Amino acid sequence: MTFAKPLPNYLVQRYYGWQATVYEQNKSWYRRLASDGQHPRAMVISCCDSRVHVTSIFGADQGEFFIHRNIANLVPPYCPDGNQHGTSAAVEYAVTALKVAHIIVLGHSGCGGVQGCVDMCNGHAPHLEEKSSFVGRWMDILRPGYERIKDLPQDQQPNALEKQAVIVSLQNLMSFPFVKAAVENDMLSLHGLWNDIGEGKVEQYLGEAGGFTQV
C-alpha cells in the first residue's frame, strides 16, 4: 500500500520549464556531473528553514557543495552507539569519503528551532520537554549553549543562542576523531557563519577572542 500522491501541478510545470531551459542549455555539464560523480569542495551544515538558500548566498554551482540540513543547523557530539545518526553519517561521509576541504556551519536569524530551545529552557514549552518530542530531544544538543547566554535579557536570548548553535556545532565537530585528525593535519578547516536573512548579511565566527564579525 502506498500513500504517495501525484506531484502538485505547479511543481510539474516548474520542472518542465527547468528541463527546457536550464538543463537543455547545460546538458553537457549535467552529463559530466552524472558520469564523474561528485567532488564537492565544502560541506555546508545549515538549517531546514526554507528561507536559508545556501547555493544562492554563495553563488554555488551544482556539485560544489555537499549540503546537509537539519533543525537549527546542529551537529551532535560524536556518539558511536550503533544507533541511527543522520547528521553524523553525513559528516562521516563528507570527511572520509568525499574528503571535503571545508565544513561550514551556517546559522541564521529568526530560527524557529532555536526559539523553541529558548522557550523550553525557560520552562515555556512543556510539550518540547516530552520524551516523545523529536524536536525537543534534538534541541537538547543546544542546552550547553543556552547555559552560556541564560543570564541575558529574554529578548536577547534568541539571537545569542542562534550564534551559540554555530559554536556548539563547531565544538561537537571536533569530537569526531576523523574530523579532529583532518583538522590537525591541515586537510580540513571548519568555519562558522550566521546569516541575517532580512539584511542579507553574513557574519563569521573568529573564535572566542574575535566572536562574530561581518564578512
N, C-alpha and C positions, 0 to 999 in steps of 0.2 A: 504494500500500500504506500502511495506517495502523497504528500501534501503540497507538492510544488505546483505553483500556478504559472501561467504564461507571463513573460516579461511585460511590464506596462508599455503601452504603445509609444509613449513619448520617449522611452529609452530605446526602443526598437528603431524609431526614426532617427534619433541621435547617432545610433550605431551605424545606420545606413549612410548618414552624412559623413561620419568619420571614415568609413571604409572607402567612400567615393572620392574623398579629398585627401586627408592626411595620409592614410595608408597608401592610396594609389600613387601619390606624389613621392612617397618614400619607401616604395616596395622593396627595393634592393637592400635598404638599411634594415628593415624588419626581417628579411630573409637571412641576412647576415647574423642578426641577433639570435634567430632561431637555430642556425647551424653552428655558430661558435659558442653558444652558451653565454652565461652572464659573467662579467668581470667587473663588478662594481668597485669603485674607489673608496666608498664610505658606506657605513651603516648609519641610518638615522632612526632613532627611537623617539617617536612622537605620540601625541595624544590621539585618541579616536575622534576627537572633536572635528566636526565637518568643516569648521572654519579654518582649520590649520592645513594649508595647502603647501606641503613641503617642496614639491617639484617647482611650483610657481615661485616661491620665495627665492630659490637659488637658481632658477632658470635651468633646471637639470633635464637632460635628455633621458630617454628610456635606456635602461641598462647602466645608468651612472650611480644610482643609489639603491642599496638594499634597505627597504623601509619596513620597520615593524611598528605597529600602532597598538596601544592599549590604553586603558583608563589612566589618565594623569601621567602618561609617559614614564611609568615607574619600572625600575629594574629591581627584582627581589634579590636578597642575599643568595650566594651560592649554597645550594641545598641538594646534594646528590642522594635523595632518599628513595629513588626508584619510582616516584610518582610522576605524573604528567605536568610539565612546566613549559608552557608555550614561549614565554619571553626568554627563559634561559636556553631553550632549544634554539631560538633564533640567534641569540648571542653566540652560542657554541658554533653554529653553522657558519655565521659570518666570519668568525675569527679563525676557526680551524680548517674550514673547507674553502671558503671564498678568500680568506686572508686579506680582508679589507685593511686599508691603511689608517682609517679613522673611524671612530664611533662618536656620533653626535647625539646628545640627549637634548631634545627641543621641547621646552615648556612653553606655556602661553598664558595670556591674560584671560580672566573670566572662566577659569577651568571649573566645570561642574563637579568633577571628581574631587578636586582639592577643596572646594566649598563644602562638599559632603564630609570630608575629613575634619574640617574645622567644626562643623556642626556636631559631628559625632564626638569629637574630643571635648567639646564644650557641653556635652550632655543634652543637645537639642535634636538629636536624630536617633532615638532608641531603636528604630527599625534597622539601622545600619549596625547596631550592636548585636543583632541576632546572628547566631552561628550560621543560619541559612542564607544570610546576605552575602552574595558573591562580591558585590561592590565593597561592602564594609570590611570583609576579610582582606580584600586586595588593598584597601586603603590603610590597613594596619601597617603596611610597609612604610608608610609615611609618618607614623607616630614619633619616631626619633626626631624627625624634622620639626614636628609640632612642639616637642619639648623645648626646642631652641627659640621658638617665637611665641610661646604661650603667654608671656608677660606683656606683649604688645596690646594696644587697644584693639578691640574685636574688629573694628572696621579696617584695620591694617593687616590683620592676620591672613586673609585670603591671598593677597599679593605676595606677602612674605613667604607663605607656605608654597605658593607656586614655584618660587625660586628654590626653596628647600627641596622640592620634589626633584629638581635637577641635581642638586648637590647630593642628596641621598642616593640617587641612582648612580652617580659617578662613583661614590664611595662603595656601593654594592658591586659595581662592575669590577672593582679591584679585588673583590673577594673571590672571583673566579680565577683559579690557578692559571689557566691558559691566557686569560686577559692580562693578568699581572706579569706573566712571563713575557708576553709580546710587548707590553709597555716598557718593561725593564730592558729589553733587547732592542729598543728603538724600532720595532716593527709595527707598532700601533700607537696612535695618540688618541686621547679622549678629550672631548670638547663639550661644554655645557652652554646652552643658549636659552634665552627667554624671549618670546615674540609678543609684542604689544599689538594685538590684532587691529584695534581701532586706529592706532597711529602709524601702523606699518613699520614699526621699529623693531630691531633685534638687539638684545644685549648679550654679552658673552661673560662667562664666569672665569675670572682670572685667579682663583684661589682665595683662601681666607683673607689674605692681605689686600687683594685688589677688589674682591667682591664682584658684582655685576657692573659692567660698563658698556656704554653704547658702542656698537660695532661701527 
